[in-house]
Amino acid sequence: MHRHRTIGWRIAIPHVALIVVVTWGLSLVFGQTLRRATVDQTKADLMLQARVVRHVLADPLAAGDAAGLAKRAAEYAEVLGARITVIAPDGQVLAETDQDPAEMRNHLYRPEIQQASVAGEGAAVRPSDTLGVEMVYAAVSVVEHGRDLGFVRVAMRGRDLSAQLGVLRRALVLLALGASAFAVTLAIVIAEVTARPIRRLSLFVRRLAAGDLEQRMLSSSDDEVGQLTRDTMEMAGRLHETITSLNAQTARLAGVLNSMADAVLMTDQQGSVTLINPAAQTLLHTTEDDALGRSFTQVVRQHELAAVWREASDVSGPCVELVDSGDRFLQITVSALDDVEPGTRLAVLQDLTHVRRLEGMRREFVSNISHELRTPLASMRAIVDTLAAGALDDPPAAARFVQRMDAEIDALSQMVEELLELSRIESGRVPIRQERIDLVPVLRAATERLLPQAERGRLTVTMHLPPKLPLVLGDGPRLQQVVTNLLHNAIKFTPESGAIDIEARAMGDRVMVMVSDSGIGIRPELHDRIFERFFKADPSRSTPGTGLGLAIVKHIVLAHGGSVWVDSELGHGSRFSFTLLQAPSDGLSVEAGAAAE
């Protein structure tokens, strides 16, 4: 059965482990130090013995007395309890107390012999190549009257040294065991004494975490645990205030996120979405339940956005990119929030589709107005050049050129006036009066004004008005401008012998006016664009006009709270329609015939 470790054991076990590790570590260190000291002392003793043996064996070695050399070496080896080897300058073994010299290999390159050949003395601890056991060696060179006679080496078996060290190791082990037992007992006692007040404090904190903020715990101790108890009591008094404040801050933050127009998403270290506000849910066509816990890539479903999100982990500051997804133009800003939690990233998505469309309209407006200005200006430039080249000397020709220049100036003036008018209407600086208006006189006035122009083009203009037409709310002159622009547009695009019809009728709480023609018609994909400034359905732009008339119509109708649209097919004429709100009903309506009078 698994049991949780108590604080006493958590205190005792590390202390016991530390003491045991330190005790045994010191024992190992002392053992190694003792071994090194013993080995060094053994080397020194063997070196001293080698020097003594060198003096004893110098004479037989110089005389080449092999028998005497072997005899004396054996005698001193027995006295010293060591192994003695005599080696010639070329490394040949001359005498050996433990092996037959004839069977031994050349010793010139033994480490201790190499040291002795250079420094006169050498020592080493290594396995014996001859006996196969670890040995301690000390070697000295033998030189007499400047003549190198060879080397004398004294050795001791490693097990003899180990026997000396074994006694000391056992003593150290017994000492370490005794110290460890004492340390374990002492650590357990100290751990229990330390853990008792901590257990009481733990119980107090658990009750505090369960919501019992009214409990109290007395502590007369002046140690750290006593101070911790008093601090915990003070913390309990402030905890409720802190929780209340955090709840309020969380509510405010949630309110800000929920009311933001920008989409906000937060991801954790694994890339899973941990926060998504309503704007993001709307933009990404998802819900909070579907998004939370899923990866950022799965939620946004767009690899360009996911690429910016991944790139943010490789840069120090915010990563900002513009992403064009075809139907939407987004700006994504991804910031790493490593100070909040490593790997956390915050992504803010701004839908700039409308801004981009406006920017495109602005560029198109500049292009269109440049084109509209370039044509009359180029014409006037040509007229001026012609006059300067000598046309002034021909009065009839000069008069014609001046008339053409006057016409171009009138066209420019008309375009400027229409631009200013459209700008005032769009900005709301032109007040739209809301009066009870009878549309019949408005329609007739606009028709009579343009009737001569229609007759010159052999066009038939017909009005279809009901016997009674409800009054509308609006601005009479502005509504007449709307009808005039629509009629002018119909006349301009209807071939000779064509027909133009004007119709008005009530539709629910609105009145609809329609201007139809039998002209060239408009392609369906251009129906929305023809109400834009400077837009012309004729790609060649050869048809006279500024391209502002329908834009003015649209904005005046919208300012009246109505709507305007076109129904047309290429080669089958066009019908422009707009609606206006009826005036509040008071039982009054206008008869078409009476209005005509």
ABEGO torsion letter per residue (X at the ends): XBBBBBAAAAAAAAAAAAAAAAAAAAAAAAAAAAAAAAAAAAAAAAAAAAAAAAAAAAAAAAAGBAAAAAAAAAAAAAAAGBBBBBBBAAGBBABBAABBAAABBBAAABAAAAAAAAAGBBBBBBBBAAAGBBBBBBBBBBBBGGBBAEBBBBBBBAAAAAAAAAAAAAAAAAAAAAAAAAAAAAAAAAAAAAAAAAAAAAAAAAAAAAGBAABBBBBABABAAAAAAAAAAAAAAAAAAAAAAAAAAAAAAAAAAAABABBBBBBBAAGBBABBBAAAAAAAGBBAAAABGBBAAAAAGBAAAAAAAAAAAABABBBBBBBBAGABBBBBBBBBBAAABBGBBBBBBBBAAAAAAAAAAAAAAAAAAAAAAAAAAAAAAAAAAAAAAGAAABAAAAAAAAAAAAAAAAAAAAAAAAAAAAAAAAAGABBBBBBBBBAAAAAAAAAAAAAAAAAAAGBBBBBBBBABBBBBBEBAAAAAAAAAAAAAAAAAABBBGBBBBBBBBBBEABBBBBBBBABAEBBAAAAAAAABBGBBABAAGABBEAGAAAAAAAAAAAAAGBBBBBBBBBGAEBBBBBBBBBBBBAGBBBBAAAAAX
